[in-house]
């Protein structure tokens, strides 16, 4: 409804005064609202909201949050020293529906570096701008089955996929490679903000420096790829690495990333602004990547248990996409042995089980309905 009201400032003012109990909305204006194309008011009145009972839904989220809060497993990442400064007790979640409904709990406002959660987003932008076939000249489409920073390439001497370090470094190298890093960074953060409904995107200089100072393995990965000329973009390797470190150091919070996830859930259209940020086809391809490769070497297990397109980062973030319904972001710094947030994995597993969100659960429910 916010989008509709923003386009009708007089009506927006009338709704405000109505909410304060000092005015009525004229019938004609109310009727005009009802004629709006799928506004949240229309959806609510005709029971067409993605989450019909938002209050009960939020109560269930709160119950799961309280259950998971006492999970003290995992350990904060320290191989990038600055990440080790995070408080292991931080725990926040945010949820945004494709109708623009929002809910958060805990430390949802705490900023943290996006780290590997930037990878599918950069991939989306790259295939949007450069084309799917061009991007996949430099990166494969298969899960690696190995740790995220392993020295391994596929049979074509390409990184296995864009969600491991080698693949993301390659995509970083080809994304608007003719431009200086300053312009490329501005382009990424601008579009990340668009995906997030215009929310502010930050930058963590300390994390960036920490990434560079301890990035020997990523340097080695880049030069390993470049030793196979067909497998790395024809760009300056150090420039590509620097851009990769910059993107990993972008500061976000669970609110922003839940809005980003909801845009993917809404097939590339931001629920709160109505802006078309990505094409339907590229959203589909990105969600396919996240479903098969988004959770490092735990991706297969995740597909069987949670069963949703998701991406994790070593700062402790996991964001999930429930297509046609909502986006979820969870933040808790302690990681399990696979590099995924321990509380995030626990919360997401309980959440998907509670609501039957596993993609195959949904498909089989639809099949059952056809048989009735």
C-alpha positions in Angstrom: 0.0 0.0 0.0 3.0 2.3 0.7 3.9 2.4 -3.0 0.3 3.3 -4.0 0.1 6.1 -1.4 3.4 7.5 -2.4 2.0 8.0 -5.8 -1.0 9.8 -4.4 0.3 12.3 -1.8 -3.1 13.8 -1.0 -4.5 10.4 -0.2 -1.4 9.6 1.8 -2.1 12.6 4.0 -5.7 11.6 4.4 -4.7 8.0 5.5 -2.3 9.6 8.1 -5.0 11.8 9.5 -7.4 8.9 9.5 -4.9 6.8 11.5 -4.7 9.6 14.0 -8.5 9.6 14.4 -9.0 13.2 13.2 -10.5 12.7 9.8 -12.5 10.4 7.4 -11.5 9.3 3.9 -14.1 10.4 1.4 -15.8 7.5 -0.3 -14.5 8.5 -3.8 -10.9 8.4 -2.6 -11.5 5.1 -0.9 -13.0 3.8 -4.1 -10.0 5.1 -6.1 -7.7 3.1 -3.7 -9.7 0.0 -4.4 -9.2 0.4 -8.1 -5.5 0.4 -7.6 -3.6 -2.5 -9.2 -3.2 -5.1 -6.5 -2.5 -2.7 -3.7 -1.9 -4.2 -0.3 -5.4 -2.9 0.8 -7.1 -4.8 -2.1 -5.1 -7.9 -1.3 -6.0 -7.7 2.4 -9.7 -7.2 1.8 -9.9 -10.0 -0.7 -7.6 -12.4 1.3 -4.9 -12.4 -1.4 -1.9 -11.5 0.8 1.1 -13.8 0.5 0.9 -14.3 4.3 -2.8 -14.0 5.1 -2.5 -13.9 8.9 0.5 -11.7 9.5 0.0 -11.4 13.2 0.0 -15.2 13.8 2.9 -15.6 11.5 5.0 -13.1 13.5 4.0 -14.8 16.7 5.4 -18.1 15.3 8.6 -16.3 14.3 9.0 -15.0 17.8 8.5 -18.5 19.3 11.2 -20.0 17.0 13.5 -17.0 17.7 13.3 -17.6 21.4 13.9 -21.3 21.0 17.0 -20.7 18.8 18.4 -17.9 21.0 19.9 -20.3 23.5 21.8 -22.3 20.8 25.4 -21.6 21.8 27.1 -23.7 19.2 29.6 -22.6 16.6 32.4 -20.1 16.7 33.0 -16.6 15.3 35.2 -16.5 12.2 38.7 -15.3 13.0 40.7 -16.0 9.8 39.7 -12.5 8.8 40.8 -10.8 12.1 38.2 -8.1 12.0 35.3 -10.6 11.8 36.5 -12.0 15.1 35.5 -8.8 16.9 31.8 -9.6 16.5 29.8 -10.4 19.6 28.8 -14.1 19.5 25.5 -13.2 21.3 24.3 -11.0 18.4 21.2 -12.5 16.9 18.7 -10.8 14.6 16.1 -11.7 12.0 14.1 -9.6 9.5 11.2 -10.7 7.2 9.7 -8.8 4.3 6.8 -10.2 2.3 6.2 -9.6 -1.4 3.3 -7.3 -0.3 5.8 -5.2 1.7 4.9 -6.4 5.1 7.8 -6.2 7.5 8.8 -7.8 10.8 12.1 -8.0 12.8 13.4 -9.4 16.0 16.6 -9.0 18.0 19.7 -7.3 16.6 18.2 -6.5 13.2 19.8 -3.0 13.1 23.4 -4.1 13.7 25.6 -3.5 10.6 27.9 -6.3 9.5 30.0 -7.0 6.4 28.0 -8.7 3.6 30.9 -11.1 2.8 29.8 -14.0 0.6 26.2 -13.0 0.5 27.2 -10.5 -2.2 28.1 -13.3 -4.5 24.6 -14.2 -6.0 23.7 -10.5 -6.0 26.8 -9.7 -8.1 26.0 -12.7 -10.3 22.5 -11.3 -10.9 23.9 -8.0 -11.9 26.6 -9.5 -14.1 24.2 -11.7 -16.1 21.7 -8.8 -16.3 24.4 -6.5 -17.8 26.6 -8.9 -19.7 24.4 -11.9 -20.5 24.2 -15.4 -19.1 26.3 -17.1 -21.8 29.1 -14.5 -21.5 29.3 -14.9 -17.7 29.4 -18.6 -18.0 32.4 -18.4 -20.2 34.3 -17.8 -17.0 32.4 -19.7 -14.3 30.6 -23.1 -14.2 27.2 -24.0 -12.9 27.8 -27.1 -10.6 28.3 -27.4 -6.9 31.9 -28.1 -6.1 31.3 -30.3 -3.0 34.4 -28.7 -1.5 35.1 -25.9 1.0 34.4 -22.4 -0.4 38.0 -21.5 -0.9 39.3 -24.8 -2.2 41.9 -25.0 -5.0 39.8 -26.8 -7.5 38.5 -26.1 -11.0 36.1 -28.1 -13.1 37.0 -30.1 -16.2 37.0 -26.9 -18.3 39.4 -25.2 -15.9 36.7 -22.9 -14.7 35.5 -22.2 -11.1 32.7 -24.6 -10.3 30.1 -21.9 -9.6 29.7 -18.2 -8.7 29.0 -18.8 -5.0 32.5 -20.0 -4.1 35.5 -17.7 -3.8 37.1 -18.6 -7.1 33.9 -18.0 -9.0 33.1 -14.8 -7.3 36.6 -13.4 -8.0 36.1 -14.3 -11.7 32.7 -12.6 -11.8 34.3 -9.6 -10.0 36.9 -9.4 -12.7 34.4 -9.3 -15.6 31.7 -7.1 -14.1 32.0 -3.7 -16.0 35.7 -4.5 -16.3 36.3 -1.4 -18.5 35.4 0.9 -15.6 37.6 2.0 -12.7 36.9 0.2 -9.4 35.4 3.4 -7.9 32.7 3.4 -10.6 32.1 -0.3 -10.3 31.7 -0.1 -6.6 29.3 2.7 -6.9 27.3 0.7 -9.4 27.1 -2.3 -7.1 26.0 -0.4 -4.0 23.5 1.7 -5.9 21.8 -1.4 -7.3 22.0 -3.2 -4.0 20.2 -0.2 -2.4 17.6 -0.4 -5.2 17.1 -4.1 -4.5 16.6 -3.2 -0.8 13.9 -0.6 -1.4 16.3 2.4 -1.3 17.8 1.6 2.1 21.3 2.9 2.9 24.3 0.7 2.0 27.5 1.2 4.0 31.1 0.3 3.7 33.4 -1.1 6.4 36.9 0.2 5.8 38.4 -1.8 8.6 37.1 -5.1 7.3 38.3 -4.2 3.8 41.8 -3.6 5.1 41.6 -6.8 7.1 40.5 -8.7 4.0 43.4 -7.4 2.0 46.0 -8.0 4.7 44.9 -11.7 5.1 43.8 -12.4 1.5 46.8 -14.6 0.5 44.6 -17.6 -0.3 42.3 -15.5 -2.5 45.4 -14.1 -4.3 46.6 -17.6 -4.8 43.2 -18.7 -6.1 43.1 -15.8 -8.6 46.6 -16.6 -10.0 45.8 -20.3 -10.1 42.8 -19.5 -12.3 44.8 -17.1 -14.4 47.4 -19.9 -15.1 44.6 -21.3 -17.3 44.1 -18.4 -19.8 40.7 -19.5 -20.9 39.5 -19.5 -17.3 39.9 -15.9 -16.2 38.8 -12.6 -17.7 41.5 -10.6 -19.4 41.8 -8.0 -16.6 44.4 -6.9 -14.1 44.3 -9.7 -11.4 45.1 -7.3 -8.5 42.4 -5.0 -9.6 39.8 -7.8 -9.7 40.9 -8.9 -6.3 40.7 -5.4 -4.8 37.1 -5.1 -6.2 36.2 -8.5 -4.7 37.5 -7.4 -1.3 35.6 -4.1 -1.5 32.3 -5.9 -2.2 32.9 -8.4 0.7 33.3 -5.3 2.9 29.9 -3.6 2.1 28.0 -3.1 5.3 24.4 -4.2 5.6 21.9 -5.3 8.2 19.1 -7.9 8.3 16.5 -5.3 7.5 18.2 -4.3 4.2 18.9 -7.9 3.2 15.4 -9.1 4.0 14.1 -6.4 1.5 16.7 -7.6 -1.0 15.5 -11.2 -0.5 11.9 -10.1 -0.9 12.7 -8.5 -4.3 14.1 -11.9 -5.4 10.9 -13.5 -4.0 8.9 -11.0 -6.0 10.7 -12.0 -9.3 12.9 -8.9 -9.5 10.4 -6.2 -8.5 11.0 -4.4 -5.2 7.8 -4.8 -3.2 8.0 -1.4 -1.6 9.0 0.8 -4.5 7.7 -1.1 -7.5 11.0 -0.8 -9.3 11.9 -3.6 -11.6 15.5 -4.3 -10.5 16.1 -7.6 -12.3 14.5 -9.6 -15.1 12.4 -12.6 -14.3 14.8 -14.9 -16.1 17.8 -13.7 -14.3 16.1 -14.0 -10.9 15.2 -17.6 -11.8 18.8 -18.3 -12.7 20.1 -16.7 -9.5 17.7 -18.7 -7.3 18.8 -21.9 -9.1 22.4 -21.1 -8.2 21.5 -20.3 -4.6 19.5 -23.5 -4.2 22.3 -25.7 -5.5 25.4 -23.9 -4.3 24.5 -21.2 -1.8 25.4 -22.9 1.5 29.0 -24.0 0.7 29.7 -27.7 1.1 26.4 -28.0 3.1 24.3 -27.1 0.1 23.1 -30.6 -0.6 22.0 -31.1 3.0 20.4 -27.7 3.0 18.4 -28.5 -0.2 17.1 -31.7 1.5 16.2 -30.0 4.9 15.4 -26.4 4.4 14.8 -26.7 0.6 14.9 -22.9 -0.2 17.3 -20.8 -2.3 19.7 -19.3 0.3 23.1 -17.8 0.7 25.4 -17.6 3.7 28.4 -15.5 4.6 31.2 -15.9 7.1 30.1 -12.8 9.0 27.2 -14.8 10.2 24.4 -13.9 7.7 22.0 -16.2 5.9 19.4 -14.8 3.6 16.6 -16.9 2.2 14.1 -16.5 -0.6 10.6 -18.0 -0.5 9.4 -17.4 -4.1 6.1 -15.5 -4.4 5.9 -15.1 -0.6 8.8 -13.4 1.2 12.4 -12.8 2.0 14.2 -13.6 5.2 17.5 -12.6 6.6 19.2 -14.0 9.8 22.3 -12.8 11.4 24.3 -14.5 14.2 28.1 -14.6 14.0 29.0 -18.0 15.4 29.6 -20.4 12.5 29.3 -24.2 12.2 32.1 -26.3 10.6 30.8 -25.5 7.1 31.1 -21.7 7.6 27.3 -21.2 8.0 25.7 -19.4 10.9 24.9 -21.9 13.6 21.8 -20.1 14.8 20.9 -19.1 11.3 20.9 -22.7 10.2 18.9 -23.7 13.2 16.3 -21.0 12.7 15.9 -21.6 9.0 15.5 -25.3 9.5 12.7 -24.8 12.0 11.1 -22.1 10.0 10.9 -24.1 6.8 9.6 -27.2 8.7 6.9 -25.1 10.5 5.5 -23.6 7.3 6.2 -26.4 4.8 8.3 -24.1 2.7 10.6 -26.7 1.2 10.2 -26.3 -2.6 9.3 -29.9 -3.0 6.7 -29.7 -0.2 5.0 -26.9 -2.1 5.2 -28.8 -5.4 3.6 -32.0 -3.9 0.9 -29.9 -2.1 0.0 -28.5 -5.5 0.0 -32.0 -7.0 -2.3 -33.2 -4.2 -4.8 -30.4 -4.9 -4.9 -31.4 -8.6 -5.9 -34.9 -7.5 -8.8 -33.7 -5.4 
